[in-house]
Amino acid sequence: MEGPDPLAEEIRTRLTSRQPVSDEQFDQLLPVRPRIRSASYWSSVEVAQTASRWLTEAGAQRVLDVGSGVGKFCSIAALSSSRRVWGVELRPDLALAARQLAQRLGAEVVILDGTLESVDPGRFDAFYFFNPFAEHLAEVHERYDERFPASVDGFINDVRIVERWLRAAPIGTAMVSYNGLGGRIPLSWVVEKSDLVNGDHLRLWVKRGLDDSNDAIIEVNEYLLPASRLASLIHGGDPRVKGNSLVARLVSPGSS
Ligand SMILES: C[S@@+](CC[C@H](N)C(=O)[O-])C[C@H]1O[C@@H](n2cnc3c(N)ncnc32)[C@H](O)[C@@H]1O
């Protein structure tokens, strides 16, 4: 029989009563490798608590963390909201570690193994994205490990799938993006809350209208710009976007 787990118990109590927990303390619950990479790869406790609160206020009941990693957001959100939270993760060792973390904390978390292709987005009324596809564009030494099948085509594929999810979602569906989602966000989605947390943008988006336009918002650095506007900047040779082949691929709806 396993003995008592005072660290997990203390963190659980603080999270369920929505009190702050330091990342240093929370990360002691993680295995060594994901703990070492925590600051760059996983949401901070503050980001996860704020995102979870915003999603709850927006009426979310079934939240999916897209690219859940070691499950830091999932466990924190499940305990903060007293609801089950789902994640999908392509790395099997991280999916397993996420399940173990949730079990240790007594958080109701379901981690799906696989990629976006294995997800039925219609099962969820809210999504969380902590810049999950950026690793495709990262230098080799910046990647979590060498097993990630990184490519620009992979990035475009993933953000196109998410765009289709967002277009198909019913009005009222919510999402939170942290440090960008990376892709095209249909104009039917509206930023309802925004904050700078730990130096990066945290945004609550809610779908408020019909998808009667192919245009979409694209994040370029800290700016949110319509693809149509970016297309005219590229066409005009504007130096801020000139030579940015990724933006050039994202401005056109559906083509990759
Ligand atoms: C920046 S981490 C974010 C982790 C977690 N959401 C959090 O906030 O703590 C991104 C994670 O997404 C996963 N990932 C990237 N692309 C994915 C895809 N297409 N399908 C499933 N998981 C993916 C990576 O393996 C990585 O664990």
The ligand as a MOL file (V3000), in Angstrom:
LIG
                    3D

  0  0  0     0  0            999 V3000
M  V30 BEGIN CTAB
M  V30 COUNTS 27 29 0 0 0
M  V30 BEGIN ATOM
M  V30 1 C 3.9580 23.6520 -25.3420 0
M  V30 2 S 3.4530 22.0210 -24.8150 0 CHG=1
M  V30 3 C 1.9970 22.4680 -23.9100 0
M  V30 4 C 1.5910 21.4710 -22.8440 0
M  V30 5 C 0.3230 21.7550 -22.0710 0
M  V30 6 N -0.7670 22.1580 -22.9430 0
M  V30 7 C 0.5140 22.7910 -21.0020 0
M  V30 8 O 0.0140 23.9040 -21.2130 0
M  V30 9 O 1.1300 22.5510 -19.9740 0 CHG=-1
M  V30 10 C 2.8060 21.3810 -26.3450 0
M  V30 11 C 2.5310 19.8820 -26.3430 0
M  V30 12 O 1.7730 19.5870 -27.5240 0
M  V30 13 C 2.1480 18.3150 -28.0200 0
M  V30 14 N 1.7440 18.3010 -29.4330 0
M  V30 15 C 2.2440 19.0510 -30.4360 0
M  V30 16 N 1.5840 18.8070 -31.5940 0
M  V30 17 C 0.6290 17.8760 -31.3090 0
M  V30 18 C -0.3660 17.2210 -32.0940 0
M  V30 19 N -0.5170 17.4680 -33.3980 0
M  V30 20 N -1.1650 16.3170 -31.4900 0
M  V30 21 C -1.0260 16.0510 -30.1480 0
M  V30 22 N -0.0900 16.6400 -29.3610 0
M  V30 23 C 0.7230 17.5510 -29.9290 0
M  V30 24 C 3.6450 18.2530 -27.7530 0
M  V30 25 O 4.1110 16.9050 -27.7230 0
M  V30 26 C 3.7490 18.9560 -26.3980 0
M  V30 27 O 3.6860 18.0300 -25.3560 0
M  V30 END ATOM
M  V30 BEGIN BOND
M  V30 1 1 1 2
M  V30 2 1 2 3
M  V30 3 1 2 10
M  V30 4 1 3 4
M  V30 5 1 4 5
M  V30 6 1 5 6
M  V30 7 1 5 7
M  V30 8 2 7 8
M  V30 9 1 7 9
M  V30 10 1 10 11
M  V30 11 1 11 12
M  V30 12 1 11 26
M  V30 13 1 12 13
M  V30 14 1 13 14
M  V30 15 1 13 24
M  V30 16 1 14 15
M  V30 17 1 14 23
M  V30 18 2 15 16
M  V30 19 1 16 17
M  V30 20 1 17 18
M  V30 21 2 17 23
M  V30 22 1 18 19
M  V30 23 2 18 20
M  V30 24 1 20 21
M  V30 25 2 21 22
M  V30 26 1 22 23
M  V30 27 1 24 25
M  V30 28 1 24 26
M  V30 29 1 26 27
M  V30 END BOND
M  V30 END CTAB
M  END
